[in-house]
Structures are given as structure tokens and as C-alpha cells.
């Protein structure tokens, strides 16, 4: 059950540490230069969302729909993506990560060597 609709919203230069976006509709939302460390996106609808230059360390994307989502220049250390919907249209560019979910590591590998940089 989705609890809120924030489709298309833009968040820039925001401190959103440990904020709960669980089961929120965020289709096409843009997060730019945001601190989202420890944020939770469990079951969120993030289709077409953009995360640009964000800190996503220890964020949780379990069961989230990430179809068409884009992660650009983000730090994604220890983030969790179990049972999330990651498709060929989900992109990770110039991101750094360590101890990330295997499903994301596999997606980065399939995108090529420049897609992500392991730390």
C-alpha cells in the first residue's frame, strides 16, 4: 500500500538523513546534492527518478521499483537493494560503492567498467 504521492518532486541540497520514504510514490523525482545516508525507500515507486551527486550510504531500496531510475555521481556504500526492481533501464554512472547488494554489483558489471568504481 503506497502511503504518499510525491511524483515529480525535486529535492536539492537537502539534509534527508534517515528519512523514511517507505511505500511513497516518487516517480520522476529528482534528488540532487542530497544527504540521504540511512534513508529508507522500502517498496517506493522510483520509476524514472534521478539521484545526482547524492550520499546514499546505508540507504535501503528493498522492494523498490527502480525501473528507469538513474544514479549519477553518488556514493552508495552499504546500500541495500534486495528484491528491488532493477532493469536494463536502471543506470549507475560514476558512482562509488563498497559492500553493495550483489544484484546492483551485477548490474554495474553489465553496464561496463566506467559505470561504477569500487572503493
N, C-alpha and C positions, 0 to 999 in steps of 0.2 A: 504494500500500500504506500503510494507516494504521499508525502506529507506537505509539500510546498512546491510552488511553481516559480522558478526564477530563470526561466528560459530567456536567453539573450542578454542577461545582465552582464555588466562589466565591473571588474574589481581591479583597481590599480593601486600599487604602493600600499597595500593593506597588510596589517598585522592580524592574521587569522589563525594563530597557533591553536591547535587542538579544538578547533571549531567543528561541530557536528553538522555535516551536510547529508546525513543518512537519509536515504529514500527521498531526496529532493530532485526535482526536475531542473536540470541546468543545461539543457540542450543549447548549443551555440554560445554558451557563456565564455567570457574571456577573463582570465586571471593573469595579470601582468605585474611583474616585480612584487609578488606577494610572498609573505612568510606563512606557509601552510604546514609547517612542521607539526606532525602529530594530528593533523586534521583527518576526519573520517568521512569518506564518501561511500559507505556501505550501501549497496543497492541503488545508488544515484544514477540518474539518466544523464550521462555526459556526452551524448552523441554530438559530434562536431565542436565540442568545447576546445578552447585553446589555453594551454598553460605555457606562458612565456617568461623565462628568467625567474622562475619560482623556486622556493625552497620547499621541497615535498618530502624531506627526510622523515621516516617513520609514519608517513601518511598511509591510510588504509583505503583501498579501492575494491575490496572484496565484493563480488557480485554486482559490480557497477557495469553499466553499458558504456564502453569506451569506443564504440564504432565511430570512425572518422575523427576521433579526438587527436589533438596534436600537442606534443610535449617538446618545447624548444628551449635549449639552454638551461634546463632545470637540473637541480640536484635531487636525486631520487634514492638516496641511501636508505636501506632497510624498509623500503615501502612494500606493502602487501597488495597483491593483485589476484589472490586465489578466486577461482570461479568467476572472474570478470570476463566480459565480452571484449576480447581484443581481436580485431580483424586486420586484414591487409590494409585497410584504410586508416588504421591507428598508426600514428607516426611518432618516433622518438628521434630528435635531431640535436646533436651537440649536447647531450645530457651526460652527467656523470652519475655513477651508481656503484654501490657495492652491497652485497647481500640482498639483492632484489629477488623477487619471486622468479622461479625458473621459466614460467610462461612469458614473462617480459624479456628475460635474457635471450630466450629462443627467438622472440620477435625481433629484437635488435640484431641478432646474428643474421637473420634472414634479410634484414634491410641493408646489410653491408657494413663494412668496417667503420665508416665515418658516422654511423647513426648514433653510437654511444661510446663513451670512453669509460672503461672500467678503472676504478681507483683502487 
